[in-house]
Amino acid sequence: MEGPPFTLLYADDVALIANSKAELQDKIRKWQMTLADVGLRLNLEKTEIMSSIEEPGDVSDISGTMFTQMKEFQYLGSFLSADGTVGAAVHGRISCARLKWRESTGILCDRRCSRVLRGKVYRTVVSPALPYGSEYWPVAKTHERMLNTAEMRIECEMRT
């Protein structure tokens, strides 16, 4: 097996990176044989492939099962897109922040809780969910505006 950066391992997740579909297919087959040697198998239902270039042909496993080609998918909480843009990641972070907001509305909208407590809950639960993982994004002005707008909407809902 190849080491980083062409094979990424985390718990039971594996990300294989290849320069062509033929190379990827070869890596998948090697992984399947290595896993089979120790009594494990690759979960074909959960296996997806994504390509940043359009290349003819499908990728299959040892038995000939074709893998699902995805334009974007979530890996370890981050959204990855075949075209290399961060639009899917931005939308994912906004959705996550909205979810954290909804989970916390019991405290954030309760007038019986002090403003200080509500502010602390907002700053520790909701606010960090929005920029989480964005340190490596090449963010455009439109994405910045989307993130700022989402944060302002959540803050406005908290005040009402």
Phi and psi in radians as a Rosetta constraint file:
Dihedral C 1 N 2 CA 2 C 2 CIRCULARHARMONIC -1.531 0.35
Dihedral N 2 CA 2 C 2 N 3 CIRCULARHARMONIC 2.642 0.35
Dihedral C 2 N 3 CA 3 C 3 CIRCULARHARMONIC -1.612 0.35
Dihedral N 3 CA 3 C 3 N 4 CIRCULARHARMONIC -2.990 0.35
Dihedral C 3 N 4 CA 4 C 4 CIRCULARHARMONIC -1.007 0.35
Dihedral N 4 CA 4 C 4 N 5 CIRCULARHARMONIC 2.617 0.35
Dihedral C 4 N 5 CA 5 C 5 CIRCULARHARMONIC -1.630 0.35
Dihedral N 5 CA 5 C 5 N 6 CIRCULARHARMONIC 0.251 0.35
Dihedral C 5 N 6 CA 6 C 6 CIRCULARHARMONIC -1.634 0.35
Dihedral N 6 CA 6 C 6 N 7 CIRCULARHARMONIC -0.171 0.35
Dihedral C 6 N 7 CA 7 C 7 CIRCULARHARMONIC -2.412 0.35
Dihedral N 7 CA 7 C 7 N 8 CIRCULARHARMONIC 2.064 0.35
Dihedral C 7 N 8 CA 8 C 8 CIRCULARHARMONIC -1.939 0.35
Dihedral N 8 CA 8 C 8 N 9 CIRCULARHARMONIC 2.202 0.35
Dihedral C 8 N 9 CA 9 C 9 CIRCULARHARMONIC -2.048 0.35
Dihedral N 9 CA 9 C 9 N 10 CIRCULARHARMONIC 2.383 0.35
Dihedral C 9 N 10 CA 10 C 10 CIRCULARHARMONIC -2.631 0.35
Dihedral N 10 CA 10 C 10 N 11 CIRCULARHARMONIC 1.997 0.35
Dihedral C 10 N 11 CA 11 C 11 CIRCULARHARMONIC 0.907 0.35
Dihedral N 11 CA 11 C 11 N 12 CIRCULARHARMONIC -2.004 0.35
Dihedral C 11 N 12 CA 12 C 12 CIRCULARHARMONIC -1.832 0.35
Dihedral N 12 CA 12 C 12 N 13 CIRCULARHARMONIC 0.266 0.35
Dihedral C 12 N 13 CA 13 C 13 CIRCULARHARMONIC -1.776 0.35
Dihedral N 13 CA 13 C 13 N 14 CIRCULARHARMONIC 2.441 0.35
Dihedral C 13 N 14 CA 14 C 14 CIRCULARHARMONIC -2.268 0.35
Dihedral N 14 CA 14 C 14 N 15 CIRCULARHARMONIC 2.322 0.35
Dihedral C 14 N 15 CA 15 C 15 CIRCULARHARMONIC -2.059 0.35
Dihedral N 15 CA 15 C 15 N 16 CIRCULARHARMONIC 2.103 0.35
Dihedral C 15 N 16 CA 16 C 16 CIRCULARHARMONIC -1.811 0.35
Dihedral N 16 CA 16 C 16 N 17 CIRCULARHARMONIC 2.340 0.35
Dihedral C 16 N 17 CA 17 C 17 CIRCULARHARMONIC -2.064 0.35
Dihedral N 17 CA 17 C 17 N 18 CIRCULARHARMONIC 2.260 0.35
Dihedral C 17 N 18 CA 18 C 18 CIRCULARHARMONIC -2.435 0.35
Dihedral N 18 CA 18 C 18 N 19 CIRCULARHARMONIC 2.801 0.35
Dihedral C 18 N 19 CA 19 C 19 CIRCULARHARMONIC -1.561 0.35
Dihedral N 19 CA 19 C 19 N 20 CIRCULARHARMONIC -0.245 0.35
Dihedral C 19 N 20 CA 20 C 20 CIRCULARHARMONIC -2.629 0.35
Dihedral N 20 CA 20 C 20 N 21 CIRCULARHARMONIC 2.878 0.35
Dihedral C 20 N 21 CA 21 C 21 CIRCULARHARMONIC -1.163 0.35
Dihedral N 21 CA 21 C 21 N 22 CIRCULARHARMONIC -0.605 0.35
Dihedral C 21 N 22 CA 22 C 22 CIRCULARHARMONIC -1.124 0.35
Dihedral N 22 CA 22 C 22 N 23 CIRCULARHARMONIC -0.744 0.35
Dihedral C 22 N 23 CA 23 C 23 CIRCULARHARMONIC -1.133 0.35
Dihedral N 23 CA 23 C 23 N 24 CIRCULARHARMONIC -0.705 0.35
Dihedral C 23 N 24 CA 24 C 24 CIRCULARHARMONIC -1.110 0.35
Dihedral N 24 CA 24 C 24 N 25 CIRCULARHARMONIC -0.789 0.35
Dihedral C 24 N 25 CA 25 C 25 CIRCULARHARMONIC -1.050 0.35
Dihedral N 25 CA 25 C 25 N 26 CIRCULARHARMONIC -0.709 0.35
Dihedral C 25 N 26 CA 26 C 26 CIRCULARHARMONIC -1.104 0.35
Dihedral N 26 CA 26 C 26 N 27 CIRCULARHARMONIC -0.742 0.35
Dihedral C 26 N 27 CA 27 C 27 CIRCULARHARMONIC -1.127 0.35
Dihedral N 27 CA 27 C 27 N 28 CIRCULARHARMONIC -0.721 0.35
Dihedral C 27 N 28 CA 28 C 28 CIRCULARHARMONIC -1.081 0.35
Dihedral N 28 CA 28 C 28 N 29 CIRCULARHARMONIC -0.784 0.35
Dihedral C 28 N 29 CA 29 C 29 CIRCULARHARMONIC -1.106 0.35
Dihedral N 29 CA 29 C 29 N 30 CIRCULARHARMONIC -0.696 0.35
Dihedral C 29 N 30 CA 30 C 30 CIRCULARHARMONIC -1.094 0.35
Dihedral N 30 CA 30 C 30 N 31 CIRCULARHARMONIC -0.745 0.35
Dihedral C 30 N 31 CA 31 C 31 CIRCULARHARMONIC -1.097 0.35
Dihedral N 31 CA 31 C 31 N 32 CIRCULARHARMONIC -0.768 0.35
Dihedral C 31 N 32 CA 32 C 32 CIRCULARHARMONIC -1.068 0.35
Dihedral N 32 CA 32 C 32 N 33 CIRCULARHARMONIC -0.749 0.35
Dihedral C 32 N 33 CA 33 C 33 CIRCULARHARMONIC -1.175 0.35
Dihedral N 33 CA 33 C 33 N 34 CIRCULARHARMONIC -0.721 0.35
Dihedral C 33 N 34 CA 34 C 34 CIRCULARHARMONIC -1.127 0.35
Dihedral N 34 CA 34 C 34 N 35 CIRCULARHARMONIC -0.753 0.35
Dihedral C 34 N 35 CA 35 C 35 CIRCULARHARMONIC -1.139 0.35
Dihedral N 35 CA 35 C 35 N 36 CIRCULARHARMONIC -0.715 0.35
Dihedral C 35 N 36 CA 36 C 36 CIRCULARHARMONIC -1.108 0.35
Dihedral N 36 CA 36 C 36 N 37 CIRCULARHARMONIC -0.581 0.35
Dihedral C 36 N 37 CA 37 C 37 CIRCULARHARMONIC -1.082 0.35
Dihedral N 37 CA 37 C 37 N 38 CIRCULARHARMONIC -0.492 0.35
Dihedral C 37 N 38 CA 38 C 38 CIRCULARHARMONIC -1.886 0.35
Dihedral N 38 CA 38 C 38 N 39 CIRCULARHARMONIC 0.240 0.35
Dihedral C 38 N 39 CA 39 C 39 CIRCULARHARMONIC 1.471 0.35
Dihedral N 39 CA 39 C 39 N 40 CIRCULARHARMONIC 0.291 0.35
Dihedral C 39 N 40 CA 40 C 40 CIRCULARHARMONIC -1.940 0.35
Dihedral N 40 CA 40 C 40 N 41 CIRCULARHARMONIC 2.974 0.35
Dihedral C 40 N 41 CA 41 C 41 CIRCULARHARMONIC -2.546 0.35
Dihedral N 41 CA 41 C 41 N 42 CIRCULARHARMONIC 2.771 0.35
Dihedral C 41 N 42 CA 42 C 42 CIRCULARHARMONIC -1.449 0.35
Dihedral N 42 CA 42 C 42 N 43 CIRCULARHARMONIC 2.244 0.35
Dihedral C 42 N 43 CA 43 C 43 CIRCULARHARMONIC -1.349 0.35
Dihedral N 43 CA 43 C 43 N 44 CIRCULARHARMONIC 1.817 0.35
Dihedral C 43 N 44 CA 44 C 44 CIRCULARHARMONIC -1.212 0.35
Dihedral N 44 CA 44 C 44 N 45 CIRCULARHARMONIC -0.496 0.35
Dihedral C 44 N 45 CA 45 C 45 CIRCULARHARMONIC -1.203 0.35
Dihedral N 45 CA 45 C 45 N 46 CIRCULARHARMONIC -0.526 0.35
Dihedral C 45 N 46 CA 46 C 46 CIRCULARHARMONIC -1.687 0.35
Dihedral N 46 CA 46 C 46 N 47 CIRCULARHARMONIC -0.072 0.35
Dihedral C 46 N 47 CA 47 C 47 CIRCULARHARMONIC -1.468 0.35
Dihedral N 47 CA 47 C 47 N 48 CIRCULARHARMONIC 2.225 0.35
Dihedral C 47 N 48 CA 48 C 48 CIRCULARHARMONIC -2.304 0.35
Dihedral N 48 CA 48 C 48 N 49 CIRCULARHARMONIC 2.670 0.35
Dihedral C 48 N 49 CA 49 C 49 CIRCULARHARMONIC -2.149 0.35
Dihedral N 49 CA 49 C 49 N 50 CIRCULARHARMONIC 2.667 0.35
Dihedral C 49 N 50 CA 50 C 50 CIRCULARHARMONIC -2.443 0.35
Dihedral N 50 CA 50 C 50 N 51 CIRCULARHARMONIC 2.376 0.35
Dihedral C 50 N 51 CA 51 C 51 CIRCULARHARMONIC -2.166 0.35
Dihedral N 51 CA 51 C 51 N 52 CIRCULARHARMONIC 2.402 0.35
Dihedral C 51 N 52 CA 52 C 52 CIRCULARHARMONIC -1.529 0.35
Dihedral N 52 CA 52 C 52 N 53 CIRCULARHARMONIC -0.147 0.35
Dihedral C 52 N 53 CA 53 C 53 CIRCULARHARMONIC -2.241 0.35
Dihedral N 53 CA 53 C 53 N 54 CIRCULARHARMONIC 2.638 0.35
Dihedral C 53 N 54 CA 54 C 54 CIRCULARHARMONIC -1.447 0.35
Dihedral N 54 CA 54 C 54 N 55 CIRCULARHARMONIC 1.992 0.35
Dihedral C 54 N 55 CA 55 C 55 CIRCULARHARMONIC -2.242 0.35
Dihedral N 55 CA 55 C 55 N 56 CIRCULARHARMONIC 2.284 0.35
Dihedral C 55 N 56 CA 56 C 56 CIRCULARHARMONIC -1.135 0.35
Dihedral N 56 CA 56 C 56 N 57 CIRCULARHARMONIC 2.652 0.35
Dihedral C 56 N 57 CA 57 C 57 CIRCULARHARMONIC 1.761 0.35
Dihedral N 57 CA 57 C 57 N 58 CIRCULARHARMONIC 2.692 0.35
Dihedral C 57 N 58 CA 58 C 58 CIRCULARHARMONIC -1.842 0.35
Dihedral N 58 CA 58 C 58 N 59 CIRCULARHARMONIC 2.834 0.35
Dihedral C 58 N 59 CA 59 C 59 CIRCULARHARMONIC -1.866 0.35
Dihedral N 59 CA 59 C 59 N 60 CIRCULARHARMONIC 2.304 0.35
Dihedral C 59 N 60 CA 60 C 60 CIRCULARHARMONIC -2.290 0.35
Dihedral N 60 CA 60 C 60 N 61 CIRCULARHARMONIC 2.924 0.35
Dihedral C 60 N 61 CA 61 C 61 CIRCULARHARMONIC -1.637 0.35
Dihedral N 61 CA 61 C 61 N 62 CIRCULARHARMONIC -2.954 0.35
Dihedral C 61 N 62 CA 62 C 62 CIRCULARHARMONIC -1.036 0.35
Dihedral N 62 CA 62 C 62 N 63 CIRCULARHARMONIC -0.691 0.35
Dihedral C 62 N 63 CA 63 C 63 CIRCULARHARMONIC -1.442 0.35
Dihedral N 63 CA 63 C 63 N 64 CIRCULARHARMONIC -0.070 0.35
Dihedral C 63 N 64 CA 64 C 64 CIRCULARHARMONIC 1.667 0.35
Dihedral N 64 CA 64 C 64 N 65 CIRCULARHARMONIC 0.064 0.35
Dihedral C 64 N 65 CA 65 C 65 CIRCULARHARMONIC -1.217 0.35
Dihedral N 65 CA 65 C 65 N 66 CIRCULARHARMONIC 2.235 0.35
Dihedral C 65 N 66 CA 66 C 66 CIRCULARHARMONIC -1.411 0.35
Dihedral N 66 CA 66 C 66 N 67 CIRCULARHARMONIC 2.508 0.35
Dihedral C 66 N 67 CA 67 C 67 CIRCULARHARMONIC -1.628 0.35
Dihedral N 67 CA 67 C 67 N 68 CIRCULARHARMONIC 2.653 0.35
Dihedral C 67 N 68 CA 68 C 68 CIRCULARHARMONIC -1.281 0.35
Dihedral N 68 CA 68 C 68 N 69 CIRCULARHARMONIC 2.256 0.35
Dihedral C 68 N 69 CA 69 C 69 CIRCULARHARMONIC -1.594 0.35
Dihedral N 69 CA 69 C 69 N 70 CIRCULARHARMONIC 2.161 0.35
Dihedral C 69 N 70 CA 70 C 70 CIRCULARHARMONIC -1.944 0.35
Dihedral N 70 CA 70 C 70 N 71 CIRCULARHARMONIC 2.581 0.35
Dihedral C 70 N 71 CA 71 C 71 CIRCULARHARMONIC -1.541 0.35
Dihedral N 71 CA 71 C 71 N 72 CIRCULARHARMONIC -0.491 0.35
Dihedral C 71 N 72 CA 72 C 72 CIRCULARHARMONIC -2.736 0.35
Dihedral N 72 CA 72 C 72 N 73 CIRCULARHARMONIC 2.656 0.35
Dihedral C 72 N 73 CA 73 C 73 CIRCULARHARMONIC -2.767 0.35
Dihedral N 73 CA 73 C 73 N 74 CIRCULARHARMONIC 2.929 0.35
Dihedral C 73 N 74 CA 74 C 74 CIRCULARHARMONIC -1.770 0.35
Dihedral N 74 CA 74 C 74 N 75 CIRCULARHARMONIC 2.242 0.35
Dihedral C 74 N 75 CA 75 C 75 CIRCULARHARMONIC -2.280 0.35
Dihedral N 75 CA 75 C 75 N 76 CIRCULARHARMONIC 2.066 0.35
Dihedral C 75 N 76 CA 76 C 76 CIRCULARHARMONIC 0.932 0.35
Dihedral N 76 CA 76 C 76 N 77 CIRCULARHARMONIC 0.691 0.35
Dihedral C 76 N 77 CA 77 C 77 CIRCULARHARMONIC 1.537 0.35
Dihedral N 77 CA 77 C 77 N 78 CIRCULARHARMONIC -0.184 0.35
Dihedral C 77 N 78 CA 78 C 78 CIRCULARHARMONIC -1.831 0.35
Dihedral N 78 CA 78 C 78 N 79 CIRCULARHARMONIC 2.480 0.35
Dihedral C 78 N 79 CA 79 C 79 CIRCULARHARMONIC -1.590 0.35
Dihedral N 79 CA 79 C 79 N 80 CIRCULARHARMONIC 2.239 0.35
Dihedral C 79 N 80 CA 80 C 80 CIRCULARHARMONIC -1.956 0.35
Dihedral N 80 CA 80 C 80 N 81 CIRCULARHARMONIC 2.492 0.35
Dihedral C 80 N 81 CA 81 C 81 CIRCULARHARMONIC -2.176 0.35
Dihedral N 81 CA 81 C 81 N 82 CIRCULARHARMONIC 2.451 0.35
Dihedral C 81 N 82 CA 82 C 82 CIRCULARHARMONIC -1.101 0.35
Dihedral N 82 CA 82 C 82 N 83 CIRCULARHARMONIC -0.563 0.35
Dihedral C 82 N 83 CA 83 C 83 CIRCULARHARMONIC -1.441 0.35
Dihedral N 83 CA 83 C 83 N 84 CIRCULARHARMONIC -0.031 0.35
Dihedral C 83 N 84 CA 84 C 84 CIRCULARHARMONIC 1.444 0.35
Dihedral N 84 CA 84 C 84 N 85 CIRCULARHARMONIC 0.028 0.35
Dihedral C 84 N 85 CA 85 C 85 CIRCULARHARMONIC -1.460 0.35
Dihedral N 85 CA 85 C 85 N 86 CIRCULARHARMONIC 2.893 0.35
Dihedral C 85 N 86 CA 86 C 86 CIRCULARHARMONIC -1.842 0.35
Dihedral N 86 CA 86 C 86 N 87 CIRCULARHARMONIC 0.218 0.35
Dihedral C 86 N 87 CA 87 C 87 CIRCULARHARMONIC -0.994 0.35
Dihedral N 87 CA 87 C 87 N 88 CIRCULARHARMONIC -0.767 0.35
Dihedral C 87 N 88 CA 88 C 88 CIRCULARHARMONIC -1.140 0.35
Dihedral N 88 CA 88 C 88 N 89 CIRCULARHARMONIC -0.668 0.35
Dihedral C 88 N 89 CA 89 C 89 CIRCULARHARMONIC -1.163 0.35
Dihedral N 89 CA 89 C 89 N 90 CIRCULARHARMONIC -0.707 0.35
Dihedral C 89 N 90 CA 90 C 90 CIRCULARHARMONIC -1.102 0.35
Dihedral N 90 CA 90 C 90 N 91 CIRCULARHARMONIC -0.826 0.35
Dihedral C 90 N 91 CA 91 C 91 CIRCULARHARMONIC -1.079 0.35
Dihedral N 91 CA 91 C 91 N 92 CIRCULARHARMONIC -0.667 0.35
Dihedral C 91 N 92 CA 92 C 92 CIRCULARHARMONIC -1.114 0.35
Dihedral N 92 CA 92 C 92 N 93 CIRCULARHARMONIC -0.724 0.35
Dihedral C 92 N 93 CA 93 C 93 CIRCULARHARMONIC -1.195 0.35
Dihedral N 93 CA 93 C 93 N 94 CIRCULARHARMONIC -0.660 0.35
Dihedral C 93 N 94 CA 94 C 94 CIRCULARHARMONIC -1.122 0.35
Dihedral N 94 CA 94 C 94 N 95 CIRCULARHARMONIC -0.753 0.35
Dihedral C 94 N 95 CA 95 C 95 CIRCULARHARMONIC -1.077 0.35
Dihedral N 95 CA 95 C 95 N 96 CIRCULARHARMONIC -0.718 0.35
Dihedral C 95 N 96 CA 96 C 96 CIRCULARHARMONIC -1.113 0.35
Dihedral N 96 CA 96 C 96 N 97 CIRCULARHARMONIC -0.762 0.35
Dihedral C 96 N 97 CA 97 C 97 CIRCULARHARMONIC -1.120 0.35
Dihedral N 97 CA 97 C 97 N 98 CIRCULARHARMONIC -0.705 0.35
Dihedral C 97 N 98 CA 98 C 98 CIRCULARHARMONIC -1.094 0.35
Dihedral N 98 CA 98 C 98 N 99 CIRCULARHARMONIC -0.686 0.35
Dihedral C 98 N 99 CA 99 C 99 CIRCULARHARMONIC -1.113 0.35
Dihedral N 99 CA 99 C 99 N 100 CIRCULARHARMONIC -0.783 0.35
Dihedral C 99 N 100 CA 100 C 100 CIRCULARHARMONIC -1.104 0.35
Dihedral N 100 CA 100 C 100 N 101 CIRCULARHARMONIC -0.636 0.35
Dihedral C 100 N 101 CA 101 C 101 CIRCULARHARMONIC -1.096 0.35
Dihedral N 101 CA 101 C 101 N 102 CIRCULARHARMONIC -0.852 0.35
Dihedral C 101 N 102 CA 102 C 102 CIRCULARHARMONIC -1.081 0.35
Dihedral N 102 CA 102 C 102 N 103 CIRCULARHARMONIC -0.656 0.35
Dihedral C 102 N 103 CA 103 C 103 CIRCULARHARMONIC -1.179 0.35
Dihedral N 103 CA 103 C 103 N 104 CIRCULARHARMONIC -0.432 0.35
Dihedral C 103 N 104 CA 104 C 104 CIRCULARHARMONIC -1.836 0.35
Dihedral N 104 CA 104 C 104 N 105 CIRCULARHARMONIC 0.052 0.35
Dihedral C 104 N 105 CA 105 C 105 CIRCULARHARMONIC -1.085 0.35
Dihedral N 105 CA 105 C 105 N 106 CIRCULARHARMONIC -0.459 0.35
Dihedral C 105 N 106 CA 106 C 106 CIRCULARHARMONIC -1.004 0.35
Dihedral N 106 CA 106 C 106 N 107 CIRCULARHARMONIC -0.646 0.35
Dihedral C 106 N 107 CA 107 C 107 CIRCULARHARMONIC -1.607 0.35
Dihedral N 107 CA 107 C 107 N 108 CIRCULARHARMONIC -0.771 0.35
Dihedral C 107 N 108 CA 108 C 108 CIRCULARHARMONIC -1.158 0.35
Dihedral N 108 CA 108 C 108 N 109 CIRCULARHARMONIC -0.483 0.35
Dihedral C 108 N 109 CA 109 C 109 CIRCULARHARMONIC -1.814 0.35
Dihedral N 109 CA 109 C 109 N 110 CIRCULARHARMONIC 0.030 0.35
Dihedral C 109 N 110 CA 110 C 110 CIRCULARHARMONIC -1.483 0.35
Dihedral N 110 CA 110 C 110 N 111 CIRCULARHARMONIC 1.962 0.35
Dihedral C 110 N 111 CA 111 C 111 CIRCULARHARMONIC -1.191 0.35
Dihedral N 111 CA 111 C 111 N 112 CIRCULARHARMONIC -0.281 0.35
Dihedral C 111 N 112 CA 112 C 112 CIRCULARHARMONIC -1.294 0.35
Dihedral N 112 CA 112 C 112 N 113 CIRCULARHARMONIC -0.371 0.35
Dihedral C 112 N 113 CA 113 C 113 CIRCULARHARMONIC -1.449 0.35
Dihedral N 113 CA 113 C 113 N 114 CIRCULARHARMONIC 2.471 0.35
Dihedral C 113 N 114 CA 114 C 114 CIRCULARHARMONIC -1.162 0.35
Dihedral N 114 CA 114 C 114 N 115 CIRCULARHARMONIC 2.725 0.35
Dihedral C 114 N 115 CA 115 C 115 CIRCULARHARMONIC -1.065 0.35
Dihedral N 115 CA 115 C 115 N 116 CIRCULARHARMONIC -0.630 0.35
Dihedral C 115 N 116 CA 116 C 116 CIRCULARHARMONIC -1.086 0.35
Dihedral N 116 CA 116 C 116 N 117 CIRCULARHARMONIC -0.807 0.35
Dihedral C 116 N 117 CA 117 C 117 CIRCULARHARMONIC -1.120 0.35
Dihedral N 117 CA 117 C 117 N 118 CIRCULARHARMONIC -0.785 0.35
Dihedral C 117 N 118 CA 118 C 118 CIRCULARHARMONIC -1.088 0.35
Dihedral N 118 CA 118 C 118 N 119 CIRCULARHARMONIC -0.679 0.35
Dihedral C 118 N 119 CA 119 C 119 CIRCULARHARMONIC -1.109 0.35
Dihedral N 119 CA 119 C 119 N 120 CIRCULARHARMONIC -0.730 0.35
Dihedral C 119 N 120 CA 120 C 120 CIRCULARHARMONIC -1.141 0.35
Dihedral N 120 CA 120 C 120 N 121 CIRCULARHARMONIC -0.737 0.35
Dihedral C 120 N 121 CA 121 C 121 CIRCULARHARMONIC -1.102 0.35
Dihedral N 121 CA 121 C 121 N 122 CIRCULARHARMONIC -0.763 0.35
Dihedral C 121 N 122 CA 122 C 122 CIRCULARHARMONIC -1.064 0.35
Dihedral N 122 CA 122 C 122 N 123 CIRCULARHARMONIC -0.828 0.35
Dihedral C 122 N 123 CA 123 C 123 CIRCULARHARMONIC -1.186 0.35
Dihedral N 123 CA 123 C 123 N 124 CIRCULARHARMONIC -0.471 0.35
Dihedral C 123 N 124 CA 124 C 124 CIRCULARHARMONIC -1.700 0.35
Dihedral N 124 CA 124 C 124 N 125 CIRCULARHARMONIC -0.425 0.35
Dihedral C 124 N 125 CA 125 C 125 CIRCULARHARMONIC -1.892 0.35
Dihedral N 125 CA 125 C 125 N 126 CIRCULARHARMONIC -0.920 0.35
Dihedral C 125 N 126 CA 126 C 126 CIRCULARHARMONIC -1.490 0.35
Dihedral N 126 CA 126 C 126 N 127 CIRCULARHARMONIC -0.912 0.35
Dihedral C 126 N 127 CA 127 C 127 CIRCULARHARMONIC -1.005 0.35
Dihedral N 127 CA 127 C 127 N 128 CIRCULARHARMONIC -0.756 0.35
Dihedral C 127 N 128 CA 128 C 128 CIRCULARHARMONIC -1.192 0.35
Dihedral N 128 CA 128 C 128 N 129 CIRCULARHARMONIC -0.348 0.35
Dihedral C 128 N 129 CA 129 C 129 CIRCULARHARMONIC -1.195 0.35
Dihedral N 129 CA 129 C 129 N 130 CIRCULARHARMONIC -0.486 0.35
Dihedral C 129 N 130 CA 130 C 130 CIRCULARHARMONIC -1.245 0.35
Dihedral N 130 CA 130 C 130 N 131 CIRCULARHARMONIC -0.928 0.35
Dihedral C 130 N 131 CA 131 C 131 CIRCULARHARMONIC -1.545 0.35
Dihedral N 131 CA 131 C 131 N 132 CIRCULARHARMONIC 0.017 0.35
Dihedral C 131 N 132 CA 132 C 132 CIRCULARHARMONIC -0.947 0.35
Dihedral N 132 CA 132 C 132 N 133 CIRCULARHARMONIC 2.154 0.35
Dihedral C 132 N 133 CA 133 C 133 CIRCULARHARMONIC 1.427 0.35
Dihedral N 133 CA 133 C 133 N 134 CIRCULARHARMONIC 0.014 0.35
Dihedral C 133 N 134 CA 134 C 134 CIRCULARHARMONIC -1.462 0.35
Dihedral N 134 CA 134 C 134 N 135 CIRCULARHARMONIC 0.006 0.35
Dihedral C 134 N 135 CA 135 C 135 CIRCULARHARMONIC -1.077 0.35
Dihedral N 135 CA 135 C 135 N 136 CIRCULARHARMONIC -0.494 0.35
Dihedral C 135 N 136 CA 136 C 136 CIRCULARHARMONIC -1.732 0.35
Dihedral N 136 CA 136 C 136 N 137 CIRCULARHARMONIC 0.034 0.35
Dihedral C 136 N 137 CA 137 C 137 CIRCULARHARMONIC -1.348 0.35
Dihedral N 137 CA 137 C 137 N 138 CIRCULARHARMONIC 2.464 0.35
Dihedral C 137 N 138 CA 138 C 138 CIRCULARHARMONIC -1.518 0.35
Dihedral N 138 CA 138 C 138 N 139 CIRCULARHARMONIC 1.436 0.35
Dihedral C 138 N 139 CA 139 C 139 CIRCULARHARMONIC -1.364 0.35
Dihedral N 139 CA 139 C 139 N 140 CIRCULARHARMONIC 2.276 0.35
Dihedral C 139 N 140 CA 140 C 140 CIRCULARHARMONIC -1.569 0.35
Dihedral N 140 CA 140 C 140 N 141 CIRCULARHARMONIC 2.926 0.35
Dihedral C 140 N 141 CA 141 C 141 CIRCULARHARMONIC -1.037 0.35
Dihedral N 141 CA 141 C 141 N 142 CIRCULARHARMONIC -0.652 0.35
Dihedral C 141 N 142 CA 142 C 142 CIRCULARHARMONIC -1.117 0.35
Dihedral N 142 CA 142 C 142 N 143 CIRCULARHARMONIC -0.694 0.35
Dihedral C 142 N 143 CA 143 C 143 CIRCULARHARMONIC -1.181 0.35
Dihedral N 143 CA 143 C 143 N 144 CIRCULARHARMONIC -0.683 0.35
Dihedral C 143 N 144 CA 144 C 144 CIRCULARHARMONIC -1.048 0.35
Dihedral N 144 CA 144 C 144 N 145 CIRCULARHARMONIC -0.773 0.35
Dihedral C 144 N 145 CA 145 C 145 CIRCULARHARMONIC -1.095 0.35
Dihedral N 145 CA 145 C 145 N 146 CIRCULARHARMONIC -0.717 0.35
Dihedral C 145 N 146 CA 146 C 146 CIRCULARHARMONIC -1.075 0.35
Dihedral N 146 CA 146 C 146 N 147 CIRCULARHARMONIC -0.770 0.35
Dihedral C 146 N 147 CA 147 C 147 CIRCULARHARMONIC -1.145 0.35
Dihedral N 147 CA 147 C 147 N 148 CIRCULARHARMONIC -0.757 0.35
Dihedral C 147 N 148 CA 148 C 148 CIRCULARHARMONIC -1.125 0.35
Dihedral N 148 CA 148 C 148 N 149 CIRCULARHARMONIC -0.729 0.35
Dihedral C 148 N 149 CA 149 C 149 CIRCULARHARMONIC -1.085 0.35
Dihedral N 149 CA 149 C 149 N 150 CIRCULARHARMONIC -0.764 0.35
Dihedral C 149 N 150 CA 150 C 150 CIRCULARHARMONIC -1.072 0.35
Dihedral N 150 CA 150 C 150 N 151 CIRCULARHARMONIC -0.750 0.35
Dihedral C 150 N 151 CA 151 C 151 CIRCULARHARMONIC -1.136 0.35
Dihedral N 151 CA 151 C 151 N 152 CIRCULARHARMONIC -0.731 0.35
Dihedral C 151 N 152 CA 152 C 152 CIRCULARHARMONIC -1.124 0.35
Dihedral N 152 CA 152 C 152 N 153 CIRCULARHARMONIC -0.695 0.35
Dihedral C 152 N 153 CA 153 C 153 CIRCULARHARMONIC -1.097 0.35
Dihedral N 153 CA 153 C 153 N 154 CIRCULARHARMONIC -0.755 0.35
Dihedral C 153 N 154 CA 154 C 154 CIRCULARHARMONIC -1.113 0.35
Dihedral N 154 CA 154 C 154 N 155 CIRCULARHARMONIC -0.763 0.35
Dihedral C 154 N 155 CA 155 C 155 CIRCULARHARMONIC -1.131 0.35
Dihedral N 155 CA 155 C 155 N 156 CIRCULARHARMONIC -0.654 0.35
Dihedral C 155 N 156 CA 156 C 156 CIRCULARHARMONIC -1.147 0.35
Dihedral N 156 CA 156 C 156 N 157 CIRCULARHARMONIC -0.708 0.35
Dihedral C 156 N 157 CA 157 C 157 CIRCULARHARMONIC -1.109 0.35
Dihedral N 157 CA 157 C 157 N 158 CIRCULARHARMONIC -0.553 0.35
Dihedral C 157 N 158 CA 158 C 158 CIRCULARHARMONIC -1.217 0.35
Dihedral N 158 CA 158 C 158 N 159 CIRCULARHARMONIC -0.555 0.35
Dihedral C 158 N 159 CA 159 C 159 CIRCULARHARMONIC -1.368 0.35
Dihedral N 159 CA 159 C 159 N 160 CIRCULARHARMONIC -0.424 0.35
